[in-house]
Amino acid sequence: MNGRVLRAQITMRCCGTTAPEPTAGPCWQLFVAMTGLVSDWPVFTWPTSLQAPTFEERAAALASLGFTLAEDAAWEWCEDTTPEYHPHPVRVVLMAAAQIRPLDGGAA
C-alpha cells in the first residue's frame, strides 16, 4: 500500500458507539475508509467528550492506526445534522476528512 493515498474521516458520534468499544455518550471517532467491509476499517475512538480532538490528537490517532497525513494534506471541516430518527432533537455536528497515507513500515 505504500504510495497509496487514502481518506480518513473524523466525526462526532452524538449517541455514543457500540464498536470497536462501547461509549456511554457523545464521542469523536476517526476511521480510515478502505475497500472491503466497513467493519474491517481501522477505527480510533476518543473517550466521551464534546470537544473536538486537536490537530496533535488527530495525528497521534492516525499514527496509532499506522497512517499519517498525505503530503500537503489538511483536515477539511464541514457541518452536518444528526438524523431525525435519533432519540434527541436534530442538531448540527462537525465532520472532517483528510487525505492520508500509510506510515513507512506501518501496520496499514
All heavy atoms as an XYZ file, in Angstrom:
822
protein
N       0.802     -1.193      0.000
C       0.000      0.000      0.000
C       0.849      1.264      0.000
O       0.301      2.336     -0.084
C      -0.914      0.029      1.226
C      -2.090     -0.889      1.111
S      -3.066     -0.950      2.611
C      -3.880      0.618      2.572
N       2.165      1.191      0.139
C       2.984      2.394      0.160
C       2.729      3.207     -1.094
O       2.615      2.677     -2.188
C       4.460      2.052      0.288
C       4.837      1.830      1.728
O       4.065      2.141      2.623
N       6.017      1.307      1.950
N       2.640      4.543     -0.924
C       2.359      5.423     -2.041
C       0.884      5.596     -2.299
O       0.483      6.491     -3.025
N       0.052      4.786     -1.715
C      -1.386      4.865     -1.917
C      -1.978      5.930     -1.001
O      -1.685      5.971      0.188
C      -2.021      3.514     -1.607
C      -3.482      3.475     -1.882
C      -4.002      2.072     -1.728
N      -5.440      2.077     -1.856
C      -6.215      1.122     -1.451
N      -5.693      0.054     -0.887
N      -7.509      1.190     -1.593
N      -2.799      6.812     -1.545
C      -3.441      7.854     -0.749
C      -4.849      7.391     -0.408
O      -5.611      6.976     -1.273
C      -3.468      9.193     -1.514
C      -4.218     10.246     -0.720
C      -2.050      9.655     -1.821
N      -5.167      7.446      0.876
C      -6.482      7.048      1.372
C      -7.156      8.256      2.003
O      -6.605      9.335      2.023
C      -6.316      5.931      2.407
C      -5.605      4.676      1.912
C      -5.202      3.802      3.082
C      -6.507      3.918      0.958
N      -8.313      8.051      2.553
C      -9.045      9.152      3.183
C      -9.444      8.748      4.595
O      -9.966      7.660      4.815
C     -10.289      9.484      2.361
C     -10.939     10.785      2.754
C     -11.622     11.372      1.524
N     -12.331     12.586      1.821
C     -11.808     13.794      1.700
N     -10.567     13.933      1.311
N     -12.517     14.858      1.965
N      -9.178      9.653      5.535
C      -9.619      9.473      6.910
C     -10.760     10.442      7.166
O     -10.804     11.531      6.600
C      -8.482      9.750      7.884
N     -11.683     10.039      8.010
C     -12.779     10.916      8.385
C     -12.910     10.905      9.893
O     -12.714      9.872     10.538
C     -14.087     10.463      7.747
C     -15.243     11.398      8.074
C     -16.460     11.114      7.229
O     -16.351     10.742      6.064
N     -17.625     11.297      7.821
N     -13.226     12.050     10.444
C     -13.476     12.172     11.875
C     -14.862     12.764     12.037
O     -15.246     13.672     11.308
C     -12.402     13.041     12.562
C     -12.655     13.111     14.054
C     -12.298     14.396     11.959
C     -11.568     13.804     14.831
N     -15.622     12.196     12.956
C     -16.986     12.657     13.163
C     -17.371     12.502     14.620
O     -16.822     11.668     15.328
C     -17.961     11.881     12.248
O     -19.257     12.438     12.356
C     -18.024     10.417     12.603
N     -18.308     13.322     15.034
C     -18.863     13.222     16.378
C     -19.965     12.177     16.355
O     -20.879     12.265     15.543
C     -19.440     14.572     16.811
C     -20.380     14.503     17.994
S     -19.603     14.060     19.549
C     -18.890     15.615     19.989
N     -19.830     11.185     17.201
C     -20.891     10.185     17.366
C     -21.782     10.694     18.490
O     -21.435     10.612     19.660
C     -20.291      8.827     17.700
C     -19.348      8.259     16.638
C     -20.081      7.905     15.350
N     -21.144      6.972     15.558
C     -21.082      5.665     15.303
N     -19.979      5.157     14.792
N     -22.095      4.876     15.534
N     -22.908     11.286     18.143
C     -23.742     12.004     19.114
C     -24.362     11.108     20.171
O     -24.652     11.560     21.271
C     -24.824     12.796     18.396
S     -25.984     11.773     17.471
N     -24.570      9.864     19.863
C     -25.222      8.955     20.812
C     -24.273      7.874     21.309
O     -24.709      6.843     21.817
C     -26.433      8.301     20.157
S     -27.699      9.485     19.682
N     -22.979      8.082     21.129
C     -22.022      7.077     21.551
C     -21.848      6.006     20.494
O     -22.403      6.078     19.402
N     -21.036      5.016     20.810
C     -20.740      3.947     19.863
C     -20.942      2.592     20.510
O     -21.018      2.465     21.725
C     -19.278      4.021     19.380
O     -18.430      3.802     20.504
C     -18.951      5.353     18.755
N     -21.005      1.581     19.691
C     -21.033      0.201     20.172
C     -19.801     -0.557     19.718
O     -19.497     -1.614     20.231
C     -22.290     -0.536     19.654
O     -22.313     -0.467     18.233
C     -23.551      0.105     20.212
N     -19.077     -0.023     18.717
C     -17.891     -0.711     18.209
C     -16.856      0.327     17.821
O     -17.222      1.422     17.386
C     -18.266     -1.568     17.004
N     -15.580      0.082     17.941
C     -14.995     -1.138     18.466
C     -15.166     -1.287     19.968
O     -15.110     -2.380     20.496
C     -13.513     -1.023     18.087
C     -13.262      0.440     17.969
C     -14.564      1.046     17.533
N     -15.406     -0.168     20.697
C     -15.695     -0.234     22.126
C     -16.939      0.602     22.383
O     -17.119      1.654     21.791
C     -14.537      0.331     22.945
C     -13.243     -0.412     22.784
C     -12.101      0.269     23.530
O     -12.327      1.309     24.177
O     -10.992     -0.246     23.456
N     -17.792      0.149     23.307
C     -18.972      0.955     23.615
C     -18.589      2.236     24.366
O     -17.672      2.233     25.170
C     -19.826      0.047     24.495
C     -18.981     -1.102     24.885
C     -17.771     -1.123     24.015
N     -19.266      3.331     24.056
C     -19.115      4.563     24.811
C     -20.498      4.976     25.295
O     -21.494      4.732     24.625
C     -18.495      5.694     23.978
O     -19.329      5.949     22.853
C     -17.093      5.360     23.529
N     -20.524      5.612     26.448
C     -21.795      5.945     27.074
C     -22.448      7.186     26.492
O     -23.628      7.399     26.669
C     -21.584      6.132     28.575
N     -21.696      8.009     25.827
C     -22.271      9.248     25.324
C     -21.516      9.755     24.121
O     -20.771      9.019     23.481
N     -21.678     11.046     23.828
C     -21.044     11.623     22.645
C     -19.535     11.434     22.663
O     -18.890     11.578     23.695
C     -21.403     13.106     22.741
C     -22.544     13.189     23.683
C     -22.416     12.033     24.611
N     -18.989     11.115     21.515
C     -17.539     10.947     21.400
C     -17.139     11.185     19.955
O     -17.956     11.120     19.048
C     -17.112      9.549     21.836
S     -17.781      8.245     20.799
N     -15.866     11.466     19.756
C     -15.315     11.631     18.426
C     -14.721     10.314     17.964
O     -14.146      9.578     18.757
C     -14.236     12.718     18.430
C     -14.825     14.080     18.567
C     -15.083     14.731     19.738
C     -15.256     14.932     17.521
N     -15.648     15.947     19.477
C     -15.753     16.100     18.119
C     -15.257     14.834     16.138
C     -16.265     17.162     17.369
C     -15.756     15.888     15.398
C     -16.254     17.030     16.010
N     -14.897     10.022     16.684
C     -14.388      8.775     16.130
C     -13.717      9.063     14.789
O     -14.242      9.805     13.969
C     -15.533      7.785     15.947
C     -15.085      6.382     15.684
C     -16.223      5.392     15.830
O     -17.261      5.555     15.211
N     -16.033      4.385     16.649
N     -12.533      8.481     14.599
C     -11.778      8.614     13.359
C     -11.741      7.249     12.690
O     -11.518      6.244     13.359
C     -10.351      9.085     13.674
C      -9.409      9.257     12.492
C      -8.442     10.392     12.802
C      -8.630      8.010     12.188
N     -12.009      7.218     11.395
C     -11.882      5.952     10.674
C     -11.216      6.179      9.333
O     -11.231      7.282      8.799
C     -13.236      5.239     10.514
C     -14.265      6.017      9.757
C     -14.368      5.910      8.387
C     -15.140      6.859     10.421
C     -15.315      6.623      7.683
C     -16.102      7.577      9.724
C     -16.188      7.457      8.357
N     -10.608      5.118      8.818
C      -9.944      5.153      7.526
C     -10.819      4.396      6.538
O     -11.065      3.193      6.705
C      -8.539      4.519      7.602
C      -7.892      4.498      6.227
C      -7.674      5.271      8.607
N     -11.317      5.104      5.538
C     -12.167      4.492      4.522
C     -11.307      3.658      3.575
O     -10.342      4.161      3.004
C     -12.915      5.568      3.748
N     -11.640      2.389      3.460
C     -10.879      1.463      2.622
C     -11.851      0.583      1.847
O     -13.055      0.605      2.101
C      -9.983      0.587      3.504
C      -9.057      1.364      4.412
S      -8.083      0.302      5.470
C      -6.718     -0.036      4.380
N     -11.335     -0.206      0.942
C     -12.172     -1.191      0.269
C     -12.474     -2.306      1.265
O     -11.787     -2.469      2.271
C     -11.474     -1.768     -0.972
O     -10.232     -2.334     -0.582
C     -11.235     -0.687     -2.014
N     -13.495     -3.060      0.987
C     -13.858     -4.153      1.880
C     -14.968     -3.744      2.829
O     -15.613     -2.706      2.675
N     -15.180     -4.566      3.831
C     -16.253     -4.349      4.788
C     -15.958     -3.172      5.705
O     -14.835     -3.022      6.190
C     -16.454     -5.601      5.648
C     -16.851     -6.883      4.908
C     -16.859     -8.063      5.866
C     -18.211     -6.709      4.259
N     -16.977     -2.361      5.959
C     -16.831     -1.234      6.876
C     -16.368     -1.733      8.247
O     -15.574     -1.078      8.912
C     -18.156     -0.456      6.988
C     -18.095      0.606      8.075
C     -18.515      0.168      5.646
N     -16.830     -2.880      8.660
C     -16.446     -3.430      9.966
C     -14.952     -3.747     10.053
O     -14.421     -3.915     11.149
C     -17.265     -4.687     10.283
O     -17.049     -5.674      9.291
N     -14.263     -3.798      8.910
C     -12.816     -4.065      8.894
C     -11.976     -2.785      8.816
O     -10.756     -2.855      8.848
C     -12.455     -4.976      7.715
C     -13.029     -6.374      7.870
O     -13.298     -6.793      9.012
O     -13.214     -7.045      6.833
N     -12.612     -1.614      8.677
C     -11.879     -0.369      8.554
C     -11.163     -0.061      9.872
O     -11.716     -0.276     10.952
C     -12.806      0.778      8.234
C     -13.381      0.768      6.847
C     -13.182     -0.158      5.876
C     -14.277      1.730      6.306
N     -13.895      0.166      4.750
C     -14.573      1.322      4.990
C     -14.858      2.877      6.790
C     -15.415      2.042      4.164
C     -15.704      3.601      5.969
C     -15.968      3.196      4.667
N      -9.948      0.499      9.809
C      -9.271      0.942     11.030
C     -10.065      2.081     11.680
O     -10.508      3.008     10.992
C      -7.920      1.448     10.531
C      -7.727      0.806      9.193
C      -9.105      0.650      8.620
N     -10.259      1.986     12.999
C     -11.062      2.965     13.737
C     -10.348      3.350     15.028
O      -9.770      2.496     15.697
C     -12.454      2.383     14.090
C     -13.254      3.375     14.941
C     -13.227      2.002     12.860
N     -10.424      4.641     15.373
C      -9.935      5.132     16.655
C     -11.059      5.919     17.288
O     -11.646      6.799     16.649
C      -8.713      6.038     16.468
C      -8.131      6.511     17.774
C      -7.102      5.807     18.370
C      -8.629      7.639     18.407
C      -6.565      6.220     19.580
C      -8.095      8.068     19.623
C      -7.069      7.355     20.203
N     -11.401      5.604     18.542
C     -12.458      6.299     19.260
C     -11.875      6.984     20.488
O     -11.218      6.333     21.302
C     -13.565      5.316     19.695
O     -14.064      4.637     18.538
C     -14.719      6.043     20.377
N     -12.121      8.287     20.599
C     -11.690      9.020     21.784
C     -12.708      8.797     22.897
O     -13.874      8.495     22.632
C     -11.596     10.515     21.481
C     -10.366     10.891     20.729
C      -9.151     11.208     21.255
C     -10.213     10.990     19.314
N      -8.253     11.493     20.258
C      -8.882     11.373     19.053
C     -11.075     10.795     18.228
C      -8.392     11.572     17.776
C     -10.592     10.981     16.957
C      -9.272     11.365     16.732
N     -12.310      8.986     24.155
C     -13.270      8.878     25.265
C     -14.398      9.889     25.094
O     -14.253     10.892     24.383
C     -12.433      9.209     26.505
C     -11.021      8.985     26.094
C     -10.957      9.281     24.614
N     -15.489      9.645     25.770
C     -16.654     10.515     25.688
C     -16.270     11.969     25.939
O     -15.671     12.292     26.959
C     -17.715     10.067     26.709
O     -18.080      8.717     26.411
C     -18.947     10.940     26.655
N     -16.582     12.829     24.955
C     -16.271     14.256     25.053
C     -16.946     14.995     23.914
O     -17.087     14.454     22.818
C     -14.767     14.485     24.965
O     -14.477     15.863     24.907
N     -17.348     16.228     24.172
C     -17.908     17.066     23.115
C     -16.834     17.883     22.406
O     -17.050     18.388     21.314
C     -18.965     18.015     23.690
C     -20.234     17.341     24.229
C     -21.137     18.372     24.881
C     -20.968     16.610     23.117
N     -15.663     18.032     23.028
C     -14.580     18.838     22.451
C     -13.893     18.086     21.319
O     -13.491     16.933     21.472
C     -13.561     19.200     23.523
C     -12.493     20.132     23.017
C     -11.593     20.630     24.139
O     -11.928     20.485     25.311
N     -10.472     21.195     23.779
N     -13.753     18.766     20.179
C     -13.097     18.151     19.016
C     -11.630     17.874     19.330
O     -10.969     18.692     19.963
C     -13.203     19.068     17.806
N     -11.113     16.730     18.892
C      -9.690     16.427     19.096
C      -8.813     17.459     18.395
O      -9.124     17.905     17.288
C      -9.523     15.047     18.460
C     -10.900     14.474     18.429
C     -11.819     15.635     18.252
N      -7.718     17.813     19.041
C      -6.781     18.775     18.473
C      -6.053     18.155     17.283
O      -6.098     16.933     17.075
C      -5.741     19.202     19.518
O      -4.944     18.059     19.860
C      -6.394     19.793     20.759
N      -5.338     18.994     16.548
C      -4.539     18.503     15.431
C      -3.570     17.426     15.912
O      -3.406     16.387     15.275
C      -3.777     19.659     14.768
C      -2.914     19.211     13.626
C      -3.461     19.030     12.371
C      -1.569     18.946     13.812
C      -2.680     18.595     11.307
C      -0.773     18.513     12.758
C      -1.337     18.339     11.513
N      -2.912     17.681     17.043
C      -1.940     16.724     17.591
C      -2.614     15.416     17.985
O      -2.070     14.332     17.760
C      -1.206     17.331     18.790
C      -0.267     18.469     18.428
C      -0.985     19.811     18.186
O      -2.177     19.962     18.546
O      -0.341     20.714     17.616
N      -3.802     15.494     18.578
C      -4.534     14.279     18.954
C      -4.967     13.489     17.719
O      -4.915     12.257     17.706
C      -5.748     14.641     19.812
C      -5.377     15.154     21.185
C      -6.530     15.768     21.941
O      -7.469     16.318     21.307
O      -6.500     15.722     23.187
N      -5.358     14.191     16.666
C      -5.728     13.502     15.423
C      -4.513     12.830     14.805
O      -4.591     11.701     14.316
C      -6.376     14.484     14.444
C      -7.708     15.027     14.950
C      -8.471     15.831     13.912
N      -7.769     16.959     13.334
C      -7.803     18.197     13.798
N      -8.495     18.488     14.873
N      -7.153     19.167     13.181
N      -3.361     13.514     14.814
C      -2.124     12.935     14.266
C      -1.724     11.685     15.052
O      -1.321     10.674     14.459
C      -1.003     13.967     14.290
N      -1.832     11.735     16.375
C      -1.486     10.585     17.208
C      -2.440      9.419     16.952
O      -2.018      8.257     16.887
C      -1.501     10.970     18.687
N      -3.723      9.721     16.770
C      -4.696      8.662     16.480
C      -4.387      8.003     15.131
O      -4.406      6.777     15.015
C      -6.115      9.226     16.487
N      -4.097      8.820     14.121
C      -3.731      8.268     12.813
C      -2.496      7.379     12.932
O      -2.464      6.279     12.380
C      -3.462      9.388     11.805
C      -4.667     10.015     11.129
C      -4.237     11.219     10.310
C      -5.383      8.992     10.256
N      -1.480      7.866     13.641
C      -0.240      7.093     13.798
C      -0.506      5.769     14.509
O       0.070      4.743     14.136
C       0.806      7.908     14.557
N      -1.405      5.772     15.495
C      -1.708      4.519     16.200
C      -2.365      3.498     15.279
O      -2.303      2.295     15.527
C      -2.601      4.782     17.418
O      -3.946      5.045     17.031
N      -2.982      3.984     14.205
C      -3.604      3.097     13.207
C      -2.656      2.779     12.054
O      -3.009      2.038     11.149
C      -4.885      3.743     12.661
C      -6.005      3.993     13.672
C      -7.148      4.759     13.018
C      -6.500      2.679     14.270
N      -1.452      3.398     12.063
C      -0.465      3.136     11.015
C      -0.521      4.083      9.843
O      -0.085      3.741      8.745
N      -1.050      5.303     10.064
C      -1.210      6.273      8.976
C      -0.694      7.635      9.388
O      -0.493      7.919     10.564
C      -2.689      6.400      8.581
C      -3.272      5.129      8.033
C      -3.891      4.218      8.872
C      -3.196      4.848      6.688
C      -4.420      3.043      8.376
C      -3.724      3.673      6.179
C      -4.341      2.767      7.026
N      -0.535      8.511      8.401
C      -0.176      9.909      8.612
C      -0.849     10.713      7.516
O      -1.273     10.159      6.496
C       1.357     10.104      8.595
O       1.656     11.438      9.008
C       1.952      9.824      7.232
N      -0.936     12.030      7.717
C      -1.489     12.881      6.662
C      -0.630     12.770      5.404
O       0.596     12.660      5.491
C      -1.525     14.344      7.096
C      -2.613     14.753      8.085
C      -2.452     16.221      8.453
C      -3.999     14.494      7.531
N      -1.264     12.795      4.253
C      -0.534     12.802      2.984
C       0.170     14.151      2.851
O      -0.202     15.134      3.492
C      -1.499     12.579      1.827
N       1.186     14.194      2.005
C       1.935     15.427      1.798
C       0.992     16.544      1.357
O       0.144     16.356      0.478
C       3.010     15.205      0.728
C       3.955     16.375      0.591
C       5.108     16.067     -0.352
O       5.535     14.899     -0.428
O       5.552     17.009     -1.017
N       1.121     17.697      1.980
C       0.309     18.893      1.698
C      -1.178     18.717      2.006
O      -1.999     19.522      1.565
C       0.475     19.348      0.238
C       1.905     19.735     -0.081
O       2.571     20.300      0.806
O       2.355     19.463     -1.214
N      -1.553     17.676      2.744
C      -2.960     17.460      3.092
C      -3.335     18.293      4.314
O      -2.483     18.631      5.139
C      -3.216     15.986      3.377
N      -4.602     18.610      4.416
C      -5.138     19.335      5.568
C      -6.516     18.774      5.883
O      -7.187     18.218      5.011
C      -5.234     20.823      5.261
N      -6.920     18.899      7.124
C      -8.266     18.479      7.518
C      -9.271     19.486      6.968
O      -9.122     20.686      7.149
C      -8.383     18.403      9.037
C      -7.621     17.267      9.610
C      -6.369     17.306     10.156
C      -8.044     15.908      9.683
N      -5.991     16.054     10.559
C      -7.007     15.168     10.288
C      -9.199     15.227      9.294
C      -7.093     13.803     10.515
C      -9.287     13.871      9.520
C      -8.248     13.171     10.120
N     -10.291     19.001      6.275
C     -11.355     19.839      5.723
C     -12.605     19.616      6.567
O     -13.110     18.489      6.650
C     -11.624     19.454      4.271
C     -10.418     19.637      3.368
C     -10.637     19.078      1.977
O     -11.799     18.826      1.594
O      -9.637     18.881      1.272
N     -13.091     20.673      7.208
C     -14.236     20.578      8.110
C     -15.518     20.978      7.407
O     -15.533     21.852      6.550
C     -14.015     21.487      9.315
C     -12.932     20.988     10.213
C     -11.591     21.252     10.098
C     -13.074     20.109     11.322
N     -10.899     20.597     11.090
C     -11.782     19.888     11.860
C     -14.156     19.485     11.924
C     -11.563     19.078     12.960
C     -13.937     18.686     13.027
C     -12.658     18.486     13.539
N     -16.619     20.328      7.782
C     -17.939     20.686      7.268
C     -18.975     20.420      8.358
O     -18.717     19.712      9.324
C     -18.274     19.939      5.984
S     -18.457     18.168      6.196
N     -20.137     20.999      8.184
C     -21.235     20.791      9.114
C     -22.237     19.827      8.516
O     -22.416     19.756      7.307
C     -21.948     22.114      9.415
C     -21.134     23.088     10.197
C     -21.911     24.364     10.512
O     -23.086     24.490     10.094
O     -21.346     25.236     11.169
N     -22.915     19.110      9.385
C     -23.989     18.197      9.001
C     -25.020     18.273     10.122
O     -24.822     18.980     11.107
C     -23.445     16.775      8.835
C     -24.390     15.876      8.054
O     -25.408     16.371      7.520
O     -24.115     14.666      7.975
N     -26.095     17.559      9.968
C     -27.076     17.469     11.051
C     -27.265     16.006     11.415
O     -27.076     15.117     10.585
C     -28.433     18.076     10.649
O     -28.898     17.438      9.463
C     -28.323     19.569     10.426
N     -27.649     15.790     12.664
C     -27.919     14.422     13.092
C     -29.208     13.942     12.434
O     -30.084     14.745     12.121
C     -28.057     14.344     14.625
O     -29.077     15.252     15.047
C     -26.759     14.687     15.328
N     -29.325     12.643     12.215
C     -30.542     12.117     11.589
C     -31.773     12.356     12.457
O     -31.692     12.400     13.691
C     -30.258     10.617     11.457
C     -28.776     10.495     11.539
C     -28.316     11.610     12.421
N     -32.911     12.515     11.828
C     -34.160     12.769     12.553
C     -34.580     11.602     13.424
O     -35.337     11.779     14.377
C     -35.269     13.123     11.564
C     -35.027     14.463     10.876
C     -36.145     14.845      9.938
O     -37.233     14.225      9.997
O     -35.932     15.768      9.143
N     -34.111     10.384     13.152
C     -34.526      9.219     13.929
C     -33.782      9.083     15.261
O     -34.119      8.245     16.070
C     -34.361      7.927     13.123
C     -32.951      7.634     12.672
C     -32.010      7.095     13.540
C     -32.562      7.914     11.373
C     -30.714      6.829     13.118
C     -31.271      7.654     10.941
C     -30.353      7.109     11.822
O     -29.076      6.844     11.405
N     -32.766      9.924     15.517
C     -32.044      9.845     16.785
C     -32.960     10.233     17.940
O     -33.893     11.017     17.757
C     -30.812     10.750     16.749
C     -29.651     10.114     16.059
N     -28.386     10.148     16.562
C     -29.563      9.410     14.911
C     -27.566      9.502     15.760
N     -28.261      9.046     14.740
N     -32.691      9.725     19.133
C     -33.589      9.968     20.270
C     -33.395     11.337     20.924
O     -33.544     11.478     22.122
C     -33.223      8.836     21.229
C     -31.780      8.580     20.961
C     -31.633      8.784     19.472
N     -33.044     12.354     20.160
C     -32.883     13.711     20.653
C     -33.197     14.657     19.504
O     -33.254     14.235     18.347
C     -31.461     13.951     21.184
C     -30.385     13.613     20.205
N     -30.163     14.322     19.047
C     -29.490     12.602     20.192
C     -29.165     13.783     18.374
N     -28.737     12.727     19.044
N     -33.401     15.937     19.802
C     -33.669     16.882     18.704
C     -32.521     16.899     17.701
O     -31.361     16.673     18.059
C     -33.776     18.219     19.423
C     -34.092     17.891     20.842
C     -33.430     16.565     21.114
N     -32.844     17.169     16.448
C     -31.839     17.283     15.399
C     -30.897     18.412     15.780
O     -31.317     19.468     16.249
C     -32.504     17.561     14.030
C     -31.454     17.855     12.970
C     -33.358     16.376     13.619
N     -29.575     18.185     15.622
C     -28.583     19.210     15.952
C     -27.479     19.217     14.905
O     -27.303     18.257     14.172
C     -28.025     19.000     17.349
C     -27.388     17.652     17.566
C     -26.834     17.501     18.975
N     -27.845     16.955     19.848
C     -27.601     16.226     20.913
N     -26.395     15.964     21.275
N     -28.567     15.762     21.651
N     -26.736     20.305     14.885
C     -25.610     20.450     13.967
C     -24.407     19.707     14.535
O     -24.140     19.755     15.734
C     -25.272     21.934     13.752
C     -24.006     22.094     12.913
C     -26.434     22.647     13.094
N     -23.717     18.986     13.668
C     -22.493     18.288     14.068
C     -21.384     18.637     13.078
O     -21.646     18.992     11.939
C     -22.684     16.750     14.115
C     -23.639     16.364     15.220
C     -23.164     16.204     12.792
N     -20.143     18.534     13.533
C     -18.987     18.767     12.679
C     -18.413     17.448     12.202
O     -18.446     16.448     12.925
C     -17.896     19.520     13.442
C     -18.150     20.973     13.743
C     -17.038     21.522     14.631
C     -18.251     21.786     12.462
N     -17.888     17.458     10.992
C     -17.166     16.318     10.438
C     -15.929     16.874      9.743
O     -15.923     18.017      9.300
C     -18.011     15.559      9.419
C     -19.249     14.947      9.984
S     -20.196     13.938      8.817
C     -19.921     14.659      7.238
N     -14.898     16.054      9.664
C     -13.685     16.460      8.948
C     -13.150     15.262      8.181
O     -13.359     14.112      8.564
C     -12.629     16.976      9.919
N     -12.439     15.547      7.109
C     -11.810     14.489      6.316
C     -10.460     15.006      5.836
O     -10.244     16.214      5.700
C     -12.680     14.108      5.129
N      -9.551     14.064      5.594
C      -8.219     14.413      5.105
C      -7.652     13.254      4.308
O      -7.978     12.087      4.558
C      -7.286     14.744      6.270
N      -6.806     13.587      3.347
C      -6.073     12.568      2.605
C      -4.951     12.056      3.505
O      -4.266     12.852      4.163
C      -5.487     13.150      1.325
C      -6.526     13.611      0.324
C      -7.325     12.462     -0.258
O      -6.809     11.402     -0.551
N      -8.624     12.681     -0.412
N      -4.764     10.757      3.552
C      -3.731     10.156      4.396
C      -2.957      9.122      3.597
O      -3.351      8.762      2.486
C      -4.344      9.488      5.646
C      -5.324      8.371      5.239
C      -5.025     10.521      6.535
C      -5.793      7.506      6.386
N      -1.863      8.654      4.171
C      -1.077      7.579      3.554
C      -0.567      6.682      4.680
O      -0.455      7.125      5.821
C       0.073      8.139      2.736
C       1.101      8.880      3.579
C       2.340      9.240      2.774
N       3.263     10.011      3.562
C       4.085      9.493      4.504
N       4.079      8.210      4.752
N       4.896     10.278      5.177
N      -0.241      5.437      4.361
C       0.336      4.553      5.378
C       1.696      5.092      5.827
O       2.445      5.661      5.037
C       0.506      3.218      4.658
C      -0.436      3.288      3.494
C      -0.483      4.733      3.095
N       1.989      4.915      7.098
C       3.324      5.224      7.614
C       4.315      4.249      6.992
O       3.975      3.100      6.735
C       3.362      5.061      9.136
C       2.677      6.139      9.965
C       2.599      5.698     11.415
C       3.448      7.448      9.845
N       5.523      4.678      6.769
C       6.549      3.776      6.280
C       6.743      2.666      7.294
O       7.018      2.943      8.461
C       7.873      4.508      6.051
C       7.753      5.521      4.916
O       6.911      5.311      4.026
O       8.499      6.514      4.927
N       6.555      1.432      6.871
C       6.702      0.296      7.773
C       5.559      0.155      8.756
O       5.640     -0.603      9.699
N       4.458      0.915      8.550
C       3.332      0.870      9.474
C       2.482     -0.364      9.301
O       2.663     -1.149      8.369
N       1.549     -0.532     10.213
C       0.685     -1.709     10.221
C      -0.347     -1.689      9.120
O      -1.032     -2.664      8.890
C      -0.018     -1.803     11.586
N      -0.530     -0.561      8.449
C      -1.545     -0.456      7.420
C      -1.190     -1.312      6.243
O      -1.979     -1.741      5.493
C      -1.682      0.989      6.971
